[in-house]
Amino acid sequence: MESESIAFDQDFHRLFYRWSGHFSAVLIRTRARFDGDLDQYVLYLTFLLSELADRLNSEGAAPRPQRGLNALSLSEITGIPRESARRKLLLLAANGYLNRDENGLFTLGERYGLKTFFDELKPLFTDPIDSRS
C-alpha cells in the first residue's frame, strides 16, 4: 500500500512539474505580449472573460453589442489602482487590444481575441502528460 502511495506521489510530482513548465511558458509569452506588464493582461483578461460570458449566455441568440467599461469599474474589478488602470487601459487601446469610445468607455479590440487566448492556454489543459517521462 505504501509503495502505491509513493508511486502516486511520483506520478503527481511529474505531472505537476510538466504542467508548471507549460504554465511558466504561457506566463513568459503573455508577459512579452503585454510589454512585461501582467497588470495589462489582467485588465485585458477582464474583457476576454466578459466576451466569453456574453457568448455563453447568448448561445443561439443574436450577439449583443459589447458593453464598455471605464477605468473606475475595471479598477474595482481587478484591484488595480484607478490611475494605474487608466494608464494601462490607454496603452492597451493604443496597441489595438482595446477600443475606446467618445465617452471614455473601453471595449475589446481585434488584436488578440478568444481564439488566440485559448490557443495559448491549450497546453495547460490538453497536452497529454506521460507520467513516465
Disulfide bonds with the S-S distance in Angstrom:
none
